[in-house]
């Protein structure tokens, strides 16, 4: 898995990065949503899988975002 933080064409560049690094999935951190990103208590992510899935999550506390990522990995790779 990997992480991607993009400033424009977020989805396109995240998917390209996943393929380039040969990851099974990539977590896109979005900076477009108010309240998301660095220096904030909340974040918005989308998880893209190499199978073509795109799971969008709503704005939520970073602790819940971490739980979403762990749940995704456990449900899909274990």
C-alpha positions, 0 to 999 in steps of 0.5 A: 500500500501507499499514500498520495497527497496531490494538489491537482488531478488528485485521483489521476495522479494517485492512481498513476502513483499506485501503478508506478510503485506497484502497490495493491492500493493507495490512500489519497489524502485530499486537501480540497475539503475544508478542515482536511489535511495537515495541521487539522484534526480531521481528514478526507481520504479515498482508497483506490485499489489495483482492482479498480475500486475507489472507496470515498470516505467522508470528513472525519477525525484522523483517528477514525481515518486510521481505523478506516485504513486498517479495516480496509486492509484487514477486509481485503488483504487478510 
